[in-house]
């Protein structure tokens, strides 16, 4: 699985787990909804690390928690 796909899959997982909508994530992370929308649609392949850190803060998790999933064990470079 490509890394960008794995990241989107993980964001979707946390949206569902935390019972959040993209709008909620935008508000809690401070990231513009357009940035998250282009990431989730695949128009942006990989987020910058600081963007991902803000997303994790919006979910109230650490980067370690975000990447602590078997999905990333086999992720391939985009």
Backbone atoms as SQL, in Angstrom:
CREATE TABLE atoms (id INTEGER PRIMARY KEY, chain TEXT, resi INTEGER, resn TEXT, atom TEXT, x REAL, y REAL, z REAL);
INSERT INTO atoms VALUES
  (1, 'A', 1, 'UNK', 'N', 0.855, -1.176, 0.000),
  (2, 'A', 1, 'UNK', 'CA', 0.000, 0.000, 0.000),
  (3, 'A', 1, 'UNK', 'C', 0.902, 1.239, 0.000),
  (4, 'A', 2, 'UNK', 'N', 0.526, 2.220, -0.809),
  (5, 'A', 2, 'UNK', 'CA', 1.284, 3.467, -0.856),
  (6, 'A', 2, 'UNK', 'C', 1.127, 4.221, 0.464),
  (7, 'A', 3, 'UNK', 'N', 2.165, 4.936, 0.845),
  (8, 'A', 3, 'UNK', 'CA', 2.158, 5.673, 2.100),
  (9, 'A', 3, 'UNK', 'C', 1.008, 6.674, 2.160),
  (10, 'A', 4, 'UNK', 'N', 0.746, 7.376, 1.078),
  (11, 'A', 4, 'UNK', 'CA', -0.340, 8.364, 1.072),
  (12, 'A', 4, 'UNK', 'C', -1.689, 7.704, 1.330),
  (13, 'A', 5, 'UNK', 'N', -1.891, 6.528, 0.777),
  (14, 'A', 5, 'UNK', 'CA', -3.142, 5.785, 0.990),
  (15, 'A', 5, 'UNK', 'C', -3.233, 5.346, 2.446),
  (16, 'A', 6, 'UNK', 'N', -2.126, 4.893, 3.008),
  (17, 'A', 6, 'UNK', 'CA', -2.102, 4.461, 4.407),
  (18, 'A', 6, 'UNK', 'C', -2.427, 5.626, 5.345),
  (19, 'A', 7, 'UNK', 'N', -1.898, 6.804, 5.048),
  (20, 'A', 7, 'UNK', 'CA', -2.173, 7.981, 5.883),
  (21, 'A', 7, 'UNK', 'C', -3.644, 8.353, 5.807),
  (22, 'A', 8, 'UNK', 'N', -4.202, 8.372, 4.609),
  (23, 'A', 8, 'UNK', 'CA', -5.635, 8.684, 4.475),
  (24, 'A', 8, 'UNK', 'C', -6.488, 7.645, 5.209),
  (25, 'A', 9, 'UNK', 'N', -6.111, 6.399, 5.086),
  (26, 'A', 9, 'UNK', 'CA', -6.855, 5.321, 5.758),
  (27, 'A', 9, 'UNK', 'C', -6.820, 5.517, 7.277),
  (28, 'A', 10, 'UNK', 'N', -5.669, 5.916, 7.788),
  (29, 'A', 10, 'UNK', 'CA', -5.522, 6.111, 9.230),
  (30, 'A', 10, 'UNK', 'C', -6.328, 7.331, 9.703),
  (31, 'A', 11, 'UNK', 'N', -6.339, 8.392, 8.903),
  (32, 'A', 11, 'UNK', 'CA', -7.148, 9.560, 9.257),
  (33, 'A', 11, 'UNK', 'C', -8.623, 9.172, 9.282),
  (34, 'A', 12, 'UNK', 'N', -9.065, 8.424, 8.288),
  (35, 'A', 12, 'UNK', 'CA', -10.463, 7.964, 8.264),
  (36, 'A', 12, 'UNK', 'C', -10.774, 7.112, 9.489),
  (37, 'A', 13, 'UNK', 'N', -9.828, 6.275, 9.890),
  (38, 'A', 13, 'UNK', 'CA', -10.004, 5.443, 11.082),
  (39, 'A', 13, 'UNK', 'C', -10.244, 6.324, 12.307),
  (40, 'A', 14, 'UNK', 'N', -9.405, 7.339, 12.483),
  (41, 'A', 14, 'UNK', 'CA', -9.562, 8.203, 13.651),
  (42, 'A', 14, 'UNK', 'C', -10.806, 9.077, 13.569),
  (43, 'A', 15, 'UNK', 'N', -11.192, 9.487, 12.378),
  (44, 'A', 15, 'UNK', 'CA', -12.447, 10.223, 12.251),
  (45, 'A', 15, 'UNK', 'C', -13.608, 9.367, 12.754),
  (46, 'A', 16, 'UNK', 'N', -13.615, 8.108, 12.353),
  (47, 'A', 16, 'UNK', 'CA', -14.684, 7.195, 12.771),
  (48, 'A', 16, 'UNK', 'C', -14.593, 6.890, 14.266),
  (49, 'A', 17, 'UNK', 'N', -13.383, 6.567, 14.740),
  (50, 'A', 17, 'UNK', 'CA', -13.184, 6.204, 16.138),
  (51, 'A', 17, 'UNK', 'C', -13.548, 7.344, 17.088),
  (52, 'A', 18, 'UNK', 'N', -13.174, 8.549, 16.698),
  (53, 'A', 18, 'UNK', 'CA', -13.427, 9.718, 17.545),
  (54, 'A', 18, 'UNK', 'C', -14.790, 10.348, 17.262),
  (55, 'A', 19, 'UNK', 'N', -15.551, 9.712, 16.351),
  (56, 'A', 19, 'UNK', 'CA', -16.883, 10.191, 15.974),
  (57, 'A', 19, 'UNK', 'C', -16.820, 11.662, 15.535),
  (58, 'A', 20, 'UNK', 'N', -15.885, 11.924, 14.622),
  (59, 'A', 20, 'UNK', 'CA', -15.670, 13.284, 14.129),
  (60, 'A', 20, 'UNK', 'C', -15.944, 13.354, 12.637),
  (61, 'A', 21, 'UNK', 'N', -16.303, 14.525, 12.183),
  (62, 'A', 21, 'UNK', 'CA', -16.407, 14.837, 10.763),
  (63, 'A', 21, 'UNK', 'C', -15.152, 15.622, 10.392),
  (64, 'A', 22, 'UNK', 'N', -14.905, 15.764, 9.092),
  (65, 'A', 22, 'UNK', 'CA', -13.746, 16.535, 8.644),
  (66, 'A', 22, 'UNK', 'C', -13.802, 17.949, 9.219),
  (67, 'A', 23, 'UNK', 'N', -14.982, 18.539, 9.250),
  (68, 'A', 23, 'UNK', 'CA', -15.144, 19.885, 9.809),
  (69, 'A', 23, 'UNK', 'C', -14.657, 19.935, 11.263),
  (70, 'A', 24, 'UNK', 'N', -15.002, 18.922, 12.050),
  (71, 'A', 24, 'UNK', 'CA', -14.560, 18.863, 13.442),
  (72, 'A', 24, 'UNK', 'C', -13.038, 18.814, 13.526),
  (73, 'A', 25, 'UNK', 'N', -12.442, 18.016, 12.641),
  (74, 'A', 25, 'UNK', 'CA', -10.991, 17.912, 12.615),
  (75, 'A', 25, 'UNK', 'C', -10.353, 19.243, 12.236),
  (76, 'A', 26, 'UNK', 'N', -10.935, 19.938, 11.294),
  (77, 'A', 26, 'UNK', 'CA', -10.428, 21.263, 10.901),
  (78, 'A', 26, 'UNK', 'C', -10.441, 22.200, 12.103),
  (79, 'A', 27, 'UNK', 'N', -11.527, 22.206, 12.824),
  (80, 'A', 27, 'UNK', 'CA', -11.660, 23.087, 13.977),
  (81, 'A', 27, 'UNK', 'C', -10.690, 22.719, 15.090),
  (82, 'A', 28, 'UNK', 'N', -10.546, 21.430, 15.377),
  (83, 'A', 28, 'UNK', 'CA', -9.700, 21.014, 16.500),
  (84, 'A', 28, 'UNK', 'C', -8.214, 21.044, 16.170),
  (85, 'A', 29, 'UNK', 'N', -7.874, 20.950, 14.892),
  (86, 'A', 29, 'UNK', 'CA', -6.463, 20.907, 14.503),
  (87, 'A', 29, 'UNK', 'C', -5.924, 22.274, 14.087),
  (88, 'A', 30, 'UNK', 'N', -6.821, 23.175, 13.705),
  (89, 'A', 30, 'UNK', 'CA', -6.390, 24.474, 13.211),
  (90, 'A', 30, 'UNK', 'C', -5.919, 24.432, 11.763),
  (91, 'A', 31, 'UNK', 'N', -6.141, 23.323, 11.093),
  (92, 'A', 31, 'UNK', 'CA', -5.763, 23.160, 9.689),
  (93, 'A', 31, 'UNK', 'C', -6.962, 23.574, 8.834),
  (94, 'A', 32, 'UNK', 'N', -6.694, 24.306, 7.765),
  (95, 'A', 32, 'UNK', 'CA', -7.770, 24.726, 6.869),
  (96, 'A', 32, 'UNK', 'C', -8.487, 23.514, 6.286),
  (97, 'A', 33, 'UNK', 'N', -9.795, 23.610, 6.190),
  (98, 'A', 33, 'UNK', 'CA', -10.581, 22.502, 5.644),
  (99, 'A', 33, 'UNK', 'C', -10.151, 22.174, 4.214),
  (100, 'A', 34, 'UNK', 'N', -9.740, 23.174, 3.462),
  (101, 'A', 34, 'UNK', 'CA', -9.291, 22.914, 2.095),
  (102, 'A', 34, 'UNK', 'C', -8.038, 22.044, 2.091),
  (103, 'A', 35, 'UNK', 'N', -7.162, 22.242, 3.063),
  (104, 'A', 35, 'UNK', 'CA', -5.937, 21.426, 3.162),
  (105, 'A', 35, 'UNK', 'C', -6.288, 19.976, 3.458),
  (106, 'A', 36, 'UNK', 'N', -7.174, 19.765, 4.424),
  (107, 'A', 36, 'UNK', 'CA', -7.560, 18.393, 4.778),
  (108, 'A', 36, 'UNK', 'C', -8.359, 17.764, 3.645),
  (109, 'A', 37, 'UNK', 'N', -9.217, 18.532, 3.002),
  (110, 'A', 37, 'UNK', 'CA', -10.018, 17.997, 1.901),
  (111, 'A', 37, 'UNK', 'C', -9.158, 17.557, 0.727),
  (112, 'A', 38, 'UNK', 'N', -8.149, 18.366, 0.370),
  (113, 'A', 38, 'UNK', 'CA', -7.283, 17.965, -0.748),
  (114, 'A', 38, 'UNK', 'C', -6.436, 16.758, -0.382),
  (115, 'A', 39, 'UNK', 'N', -6.070, 16.639, 0.888),
  (116, 'A', 39, 'UNK', 'CA', -5.339, 15.448, 1.344),
  (117, 'A', 39, 'UNK', 'C', -6.235, 14.220, 1.256),
  (118, 'A', 40, 'UNK', 'N', -7.451, 14.335, 1.762),
  (119, 'A', 40, 'UNK', 'CA', -8.356, 13.189, 1.801),
  (120, 'A', 40, 'UNK', 'C', -8.825, 12.771, 0.407),
  (121, 'A', 41, 'UNK', 'N', -8.886, 13.710, -0.527),
  (122, 'A', 41, 'UNK', 'CA', -9.306, 13.370, -1.888),
  (123, 'A', 41, 'UNK', 'C', -8.181, 12.778, -2.718),
  (124, 'A', 42, 'UNK', 'N', -6.955, 12.909, -2.220),
  (125, 'A', 42, 'UNK', 'CA', -5.818, 12.392, -2.959),
  (126, 'A', 42, 'UNK', 'C', -5.158, 13.410, -3.870),
  (127, 'A', 43, 'UNK', 'N', -5.701, 14.626, -3.920),
  (128, 'A', 43, 'UNK', 'CA', -5.083, 15.669, -4.741),
  (129, 'A', 43, 'UNK', 'C', -3.709, 16.042, -4.196),
  (130, 'A', 44, 'UNK', 'N', -3.580, 16.008, -2.874),
  (131, 'A', 44, 'UNK', 'CA', -2.281, 16.155, -2.217),
  (132, 'A', 44, 'UNK', 'C', -1.852, 14.758, -1.809),
  (133, 'A', 45, 'UNK', 'N', -0.700, 14.330, -2.287),
  (134, 'A', 45, 'UNK', 'CA', -0.258, 12.960, -1.994),
  (135, 'A', 45, 'UNK', 'C', 0.123, 12.787, -0.523),
  (136, 'A', 46, 'UNK', 'N', 1.117, 13.544, -0.079),
  (137, 'A', 46, 'UNK', 'CA', 1.608, 13.391, 1.290),
  (138, 'A', 46, 'UNK', 'C', 1.548, 14.725, 2.025),
  (139, 'A', 47, 'UNK', 'N', 1.057, 14.711, 3.258),
  (140, 'A', 47, 'UNK', 'CA', 1.043, 15.950, 4.024),
  (141, 'A', 47, 'UNK', 'C', 2.448, 16.259, 4.551),
  (142, 'A', 48, 'UNK', 'N', 2.703, 17.532, 4.803),
  (143, 'A', 48, 'UNK', 'CA', 3.945, 17.885, 5.484),
  (144, 'A', 48, 'UNK', 'C', 3.864, 17.359, 6.907),
  (145, 'A', 49, 'UNK', 'N', 5.012, 17.121, 7.499),
  (146, 'A', 49, 'UNK', 'CA', 5.040, 16.551, 8.833),
  (147, 'A', 49, 'UNK', 'C', 4.357, 17.458, 9.853),
  (148, 'A', 50, 'UNK', 'N', 4.532, 18.767, 9.739),
  (149, 'A', 50, 'UNK', 'CA', 3.877, 19.661, 10.689),
  (150, 'A', 50, 'UNK', 'C', 2.358, 19.643, 10.524),
  (151, 'A', 51, 'UNK', 'N', 1.884, 19.452, 9.300),
  (152, 'A', 51, 'UNK', 'CA', 0.442, 19.318, 9.065),
  (153, 'A', 51, 'UNK', 'C', -0.071, 18.054, 9.739),
  (154, 'A', 52, 'UNK', 'N', 0.658, 16.966, 9.586),
  (155, 'A', 52, 'UNK', 'CA', 0.256, 15.708, 10.215),
  (156, 'A', 52, 'UNK', 'C', 0.283, 15.830, 11.739),
  (157, 'A', 53, 'UNK', 'N', 1.251, 16.567, 12.257),
  (158, 'A', 53, 'UNK', 'CA', 1.311, 16.783, 13.701),
  (159, 'A', 53, 'UNK', 'C', 0.076, 17.554, 14.183),
  (160, 'A', 54, 'UNK', 'N', -0.346, 18.568, 13.437),
  (161, 'A', 54, 'UNK', 'CA', -1.560, 19.316, 13.800),
  (162, 'A', 54, 'UNK', 'C', -2.795, 18.413, 13.723),
  (163, 'A', 55, 'UNK', 'N', -2.842, 17.550, 12.726),
  (164, 'A', 55, 'UNK', 'CA', -3.954, 16.606, 12.614),
  (165, 'A', 55, 'UNK', 'C', -3.984, 15.685, 13.830),
  (166, 'A', 56, 'UNK', 'N', -2.821, 15.186, 14.219),
  (167, 'A', 56, 'UNK', 'CA', -2.752, 14.331, 15.412),
  (168, 'A', 56, 'UNK', 'C', -3.202, 15.096, 16.654),
  (169, 'A', 57, 'UNK', 'N', -2.777, 16.350, 16.769),
  (170, 'A', 57, 'UNK', 'CA', -3.223, 17.169, 17.900),
  (171, 'A', 57, 'UNK', 'C', -4.740, 17.330, 17.880),
  (172, 'A', 58, 'UNK', 'N', -5.307, 17.469, 16.696),
  (173, 'A', 58, 'UNK', 'CA', -6.756, 17.572, 16.565),
  (174, 'A', 58, 'UNK', 'C', -7.480, 16.319, 17.021),
  (175, 'A', 59, 'UNK', 'N', -6.834, 15.177, 16.831),
  (176, 'A', 59, 'UNK', 'CA', -7.394, 13.908, 17.307),
  (177, 'A', 59, 'UNK', 'C', -7.026, 13.631, 18.763),
  (178, 'A', 60, 'UNK', 'N', -6.172, 14.480, 19.330),
  (179, 'A', 60, 'UNK', 'CA', -5.663, 14.289, 20.692),
  (180, 'A', 60, 'UNK', 'C', -4.876, 12.980, 20.808),
  (181, 'A', 61, 'UNK', 'N', -4.012, 12.758, 19.810),
  (182, 'A', 61, 'UNK', 'CA', -3.129, 11.598, 19.813),
  (183, 'A', 61, 'UNK', 'C', -1.717, 12.075, 19.457),
  (184, 'A', 62, 'UNK', 'N', -0.745, 11.200, 19.657),
  (185, 'A', 62, 'UNK', 'CA', 0.629, 11.512, 19.289),
  (186, 'A', 62, 'UNK', 'C', 0.921, 10.974, 17.885),
  (187, 'A', 63, 'UNK', 'N', 2.004, 11.457, 17.305),
  (188, 'A', 63, 'UNK', 'CA', 2.445, 10.902, 16.021),
  (189, 'A', 63, 'UNK', 'C', 2.722, 9.410, 16.158),
  (190, 'A', 64, 'UNK', 'N', 3.284, 9.018, 17.296),
  (191, 'A', 64, 'UNK', 'CA', 3.567, 7.601, 17.536),
  (192, 'A', 64, 'UNK', 'C', 2.283, 6.782, 17.482),
  (193, 'A', 65, 'UNK', 'N', 1.231, 7.276, 18.120),
  (194, 'A', 65, 'UNK', 'CA', -0.046, 6.565, 18.088),
  (195, 'A', 65, 'UNK', 'C', -0.582, 6.488, 16.658),
  (196, 'A', 66, 'UNK', 'N', -0.428, 7.577, 15.906),
  (197, 'A', 66, 'UNK', 'CA', -0.925, 7.601, 14.536),
  (198, 'A', 66, 'UNK', 'C', -0.251, 6.519, 13.693),
  (199, 'A', 67, 'UNK', 'N', 1.068, 6.429, 13.814),
  (200, 'A', 67, 'UNK', 'CA', 1.812, 5.485, 12.978),
  (201, 'A', 67, 'UNK', 'C', 1.910, 4.085, 13.573),
  (202, 'A', 68, 'UNK', 'N', 1.408, 3.889, 14.785),
  (203, 'A', 68, 'UNK', 'CA', 1.463, 2.580, 15.435),
  (204, 'A', 68, 'UNK', 'C', 0.320, 1.704, 14.935),
  (205, 'A', 69, 'UNK', 'N', 0.460, 1.248, 13.698),
  (206, 'A', 69, 'UNK', 'CA', -0.564, 0.434, 13.064),
  (207, 'A', 69, 'UNK', 'C', 0.111, -0.449, 12.018),
  (208, 'A', 70, 'UNK', 'N', -0.299, -1.697, 11.888),
  (209, 'A', 70, 'UNK', 'CA', 0.324, -2.599, 10.917),
  (210, 'A', 70, 'UNK', 'C', 0.249, -2.092, 9.464),
  (211, 'A', 71, 'UNK', 'N', -0.666, -1.187, 9.185),
  (212, 'A', 71, 'UNK', 'CA', -0.780, -0.622, 7.849),
  (213, 'A', 71, 'UNK', 'C', 0.553, -0.032, 7.394),
  (214, 'A', 72, 'UNK', 'N', 1.268, 0.579, 8.319),
  (215, 'A', 72, 'UNK', 'CA', 2.522, 1.256, 7.976),
  (216, 'A', 72, 'UNK', 'C', 3.701, 0.297, 7.899),
  (217, 'A', 73, 'UNK', 'N', 3.531, -0.934, 8.348),
  (218, 'A', 73, 'UNK', 'CA', 4.626, -1.913, 8.268),
  (219, 'A', 73, 'UNK', 'C', 4.982, -2.242, 6.819),
  (220, 'A', 74, 'UNK', 'N', 4.014, -2.171, 5.943),
  (221, 'A', 74, 'UNK', 'CA', 4.245, -2.534, 4.541),
  (222, 'A', 74, 'UNK', 'C', 4.032, -1.359, 3.605),
  (223, 'A', 75, 'UNK', 'N', 3.905, -0.164, 4.152),
  (224, 'A', 75, 'UNK', 'CA', 3.674, 1.014, 3.304),
  (225, 'A', 75, 'UNK', 'C', 4.879, 1.263, 2.398),
  (226, 'A', 76, 'UNK', 'N', 4.578, 1.631, 1.161),
  (227, 'A', 76, 'UNK', 'CA', 5.625, 1.884, 0.179),
  (228, 'A', 76, 'UNK', 'C', 5.685, 3.375, -0.135),
  (229, 'A', 77, 'UNK', 'N', 6.854, 3.817, -0.512),
  (230, 'A', 77, 'UNK', 'CA', 7.055, 5.214, -0.872),
  (231, 'A', 77, 'UNK', 'C', 6.180, 5.568, -2.073),
  (232, 'A', 78, 'UNK', 'N', 5.640, 6.772, -2.048),
  (233, 'A', 78, 'UNK', 'CA', 4.818, 7.255, -3.163),
  (234, 'A', 78, 'UNK', 'C', 5.702, 7.610, -4.334);
